[in-house]
Amino acid sequence: MLRTNPRKMSGRRYARYLAHHARKNNVLIMLAVIFIAGVAAGTFMAQNAGGEATSAVFRIVNEFIENRRNTVILRNVIYTSLSSLAFVAVLFVCGFCAISQPAVVLLPFLRGIGFGFSSAALYMNYGVSAAGFLALLMVPDMLISTIAILLCCRESLRLSGSFLNMMRKNTKEEDYPVKIYIARYVAAVVLCVISAFLESVLYFAFANYLVLG
């Protein structure tokens, strides 16, 4: 009588599980890859940028640090969330356009470029001392808010695709209800605000212990 190896069975089960969820979230995975490509492009641009571009990044970061030191947490939350919410607002509008898919796909790439360029420029100028600043004060907010933005991208592609199908079929029947679209965007806004609050708390707790330079 043949015996099956429990470890092989377990490995196949997990492989099928991962494959199923990868197919189910293929759009989200594609958007994440686009964001990572933007980070790589931004890093490459920082490495090959002139001194004026990197100096501008340093000035922005220094002003950012000084402003945070002289501002209460609530105002920091507002300032931090604005950049993410700007992406969310643009994506929300794009969802109502049947031909906005290229713009929706481009936005994660642009966000990746911004993060990659600023992170690489900081590391090039400050070396290892920038690692703690990035890990505690930039990456957590960027990671959480980017997840929210990628989820918004997926929802915008769904609604935009729904309107495109309605145009092609010449029908008024919705493939994707607008009420669900709005509800998920509200959740994304909440996630961005939570991310900004976390970043502000981390800055308040650790900024005085992190030294650039």
Buried (B, 14 or more C-beta within 10 A) or exposed (E): EEEEEEEEEEEEEEEEEEEEEEEEEEBBBBBBEBBBBBBBBBBBBBEEBEEEEBEEBBEEBEEBBEEBEEBEEEEBBBBBBEBBBEBBBBBBEBBEBBEBBEBBBEBBBBBBBBBBBBBBBBBBBBEEBBEBBBEBBBBBBBEBBBBBBBBBBBBBBBBBBBBBBBEEEEEEEBBBEEEEBBEBBEBBBEBBBBBBBBBBBBBBEBBEEBEBE
